[in-house]
Amino acid sequence: MYWKSAVGSVVVFLLACSFLKSLCNGACMNRESRLSSAGEKPDGCMDGDIKRALNTTWFKAKCITCSCDPAGELSCCSRVLEPILNDRGCTAILNETSCTYIIKRKGDSSEPCESWASM
């Protein structure tokens, strides 16, 4: 009986740590407008060298979605959970079309690999 409760406690602890890690390492990035001076209303957002219109949303490489809100704040978020690989003999390959990771064993893709998901 003690063994089951100890294993359950470890599992709950690991899940809680994974959840807290995702909160600390959030999958979003926000940046205020660089297009306006203090007190001026922004007319868009700068995404690198590209000026984006207010109230627009667009997709970037590596499954990133960005938006420019009415206040001129740029927000970019990942659309995919990043796997945490428990085995160094495994690799995660991002499919940018479906925004999913394929977990494969290096050298033998038929053998399964254990992984966790994190933001």
C-alpha angles and dihedrals in degrees: 000000000000090000093057094049092047092051091046091051091051092049092050091047092051092048091049091050091050090050093048091048090055090052093050095044097042119190094229135080124197127195131178121236119279091191100081138052122234110295094015123112111244119239097202147331131271115231100186104301094340122095112217125199122244116268095024133129127200140171127241135190121289092035097292121153117200132188137185111216126208091265091056096253115147115218124184123183135180115244095203137066112239112230121233108215117214093191122061088206090070132077134201118222118195116223100207092193096059096022092231133123123236111211112209136171111243108251096004115051092178093070114083125241127208117233143162128214125238137172 
